[in-house]
Amino acid sequence: GYVSTVAVSKLVATLSVVLVLLKVPLDVLTFFCTTMLGHLSTVYNQVMCKRFDFEAATGGMALRLLVVHHAFNQMRDRDGISEALLRNILVEVFQQHSDELDNEEISRLTHFCFKAAKKRTSVEMA
């Protein structure tokens, strides 16, 4: 009779070779699609290789931070944004939709948002 055993090292080596060989067709197809299809290759290449402009990204981030900081400073009371101030702002925002939202709904929305923001900031500070 014959006795067969499984060689773990041979199994791992075979799996590694299979995984490497499975990547080759993907690389060939990617090369074909991004170089040999004319204008469609240009489109594929732009989708697959997005350009990143660090200067534009950093400038945009700085401007968004400036706008948010300025808006926060315009809204806040002496001690930050209180729930009453948040309610007044939401009343002003939803003023055009007064037929859809009544004062009780705005008050509940205010309380929910204020509680969620307070919970999130306390978790982030911890």
N, C-alpha and C positions, 0 to 999 in steps of 0.2 A: 503494500500500500504506500500511498504518498501522503506526506504531512505538509501542509502549506501554512505559512505564517505571514502576517502582514508586517511589512517593514515600514514603520512610521516615517522614517527619514525619506524613503523612496516615495511614499504617498505625498509628503509635503513638497518634495522636489517636483513631482508631477503636477500637483495643483499650482505651484508657482509658474511652471512653464505654460500651463493652460491659460492662466490669468494674463501672462505677458502676451501670449499669442492672440488672445481675444482683444487686446488693446490695439494690435497692429491694424486690423481692418478699420477700426474707428479712426485711427490716425490717417490712414490712406483716404478714407472718405472725407474727412475734414480737409485734408490738403486739396483733394479734387474739388470740393465745393467752394473753397475760398480762393482758388487760383484758376480754374479751368472752365468757368461758366460765364465768362464775360461780365456784363453789368450785374447779373445776379450774384456773381462772386463778390463784387464790391459791396453789395447789400449785406450778404452773409458775413463778410469780413467786418463791416461796421457794427453789426449786431454782436458778433462774437468778441470783438476786441474794442471795447469802449474806451475812448480816450478820457483821461482824467486830467483836468486842468487844476492843479493844486492852488494856483493863485486865485482863480475864479471861485473855487470852493471855499477857500479861506476868507476871501473878501465877502462872499455871500453870507457866510456864517457870522462874520463880524457885524454886518449890517442888520441881520435878523436879531442878533443879540442886542444891538443898540435899540432897535424898534421895541422889542419886548421890554427892555429895561426902562425905556422912556414911558411906555404905556403903563407899566407897573407903577412908576413914580407919579404919574398923573392921577392914577386911580386911588392910590393908597391913602389911608388915614395916617395919623401919627404913629400908630402901632402896627401898621400893615393893612391888610384888607380884612375888614370885619364882615361878619355875616350880614349885618344890616346894609353895609355898603354894597356887598355882592347882590343883595336883593334889589336895591335901588338901580343898580346897573342892569340887572336882568329885566326889571320892569321897563326900563327905557328901551332895552333891546327888543322885548316882545310887545311893545306898545302897539305896533301895527297889527299884531295878531290877538288883540284883546277879545275878539269874538270867539277865538279858539281856546285861549288860556285865561282862566280867571285868577284872581289874587291868591286864592288858596293853592292852586296848582303851582303858581310861581313861587310861593313860599315853600312848598314841599320840594320843588326843584332846587331852590336856593339851599335849603338845609341839606339835601342829599349831596349836592356838589361841594358845599363847604366841608361837610363831614368827610367826603372822599379825599378832598385836597389836603385836609388836615391830617388824615390817616397816612396819606402817601408821603407828605413831608416829614412826618414823625418817623416813618420807617426808613426814609432816605438818610435822615440825620443819625439814626442809630448805627 
